[in-house]
């Protein structure tokens, strides 16, 4: 997995959300610089868990849909007798 990179507008939005969370939930003010460091930490240390879960969910969904297609194809078979 490569490093997670966000566009500048995405990063600014995420920073804003982190700052609001700290302010609203923890009654602490943090600056944009600190928020970016926190985001980098979570992306590096915790991001892989979310990434792997997403891959697992995608794999499960793909497997289920592939099985459904198999059943649908069987229903299209013509009798050969």
C-alpha positions in Angstrom: 0.0 0.0 0.0 1.4 3.4 -0.9 1.3 6.4 1.3 -2.1 8.1 1.6 -2.0 11.5 -0.2 -4.8 14.0 -0.1 -5.4 17.0 -2.3 -4.9 20.4 -0.7 -8.7 21.0 -0.6 -9.3 17.5 1.0 -6.6 18.1 3.5 -8.0 21.5 4.5 -11.4 20.0 5.0 -10.0 17.1 7.1 -7.9 19.6 9.2 -11.1 21.7 9.7 -13.0 18.6 10.9 -10.2 17.6 13.3 -9.9 21.1 14.7 -13.7 21.2 15.2 -13.7 17.8 16.9 -11.0 18.9 19.4 -12.8 22.1 20.1 -16.3 20.6 20.4 -15.6 17.3 22.0 -12.4 17.8 24.0 -12.6 21.6 24.7 -9.0 21.9 23.3 -7.8 24.2 20.6 -5.3 22.9 18.2 -3.8 24.7 15.2 -3.8 23.5 11.6 -0.1 22.4 11.9 -0.9 20.1 14.8 -4.0 18.8 13.1 -2.0 17.9 10.0 0.5 16.0 12.1 -2.3 14.1 13.8 -3.8 13.3 10.4 -0.5 12.1 9.2 -0.1 9.9 12.3 -3.6 8.3 11.8 -3.1 7.9 8.1 0.2 6.1 8.7 -0.6 4.1 11.8 -4.3 3.4 11.6 -5.1 4.0 8.0 -3.9 0.5 7.0 -6.6 -1.1 9.2 -9.3 0.9 7.4 -7.8 0.2 4.1 -7.6 -3.6 4.8 -11.2 -3.6 6.0 -12.3 -1.9 2.8 -10.4 -4.5 0.7 -12.0 -7.3 2.7 -15.5 -5.7 2.3 -14.9 -5.3 -1.5 -13.7 -8.9 -1.7 -16.8 -10.2 0.1 -19.1 -8.2 -2.1 -17.3 -9.3 -5.3 -17.5 -12.9 -4.2 -21.3 -12.6 -3.4 -22.0 -10.9 -6.8 -19.9 -13.5 -8.7 -22.0 -16.3 -7.1 -25.2 -14.4 -8.0 -24.0 -14.2 -11.6 -23.3 -17.9 -11.6 -26.8 -18.7 -10.5 -28.3 -16.3 -13.1 -26.3 -18.0 -15.8 -27.5 -21.4 -14.7 -31.1 -20.1 -14.9 -30.5 -19.2 -18.6 -29.5 -22.7 -19.6 -31.8 -24.4 -22.0 -33.0 -28.0 -21.5 -31.1 -30.5 -23.6 -33.5 -33.4 -23.5 
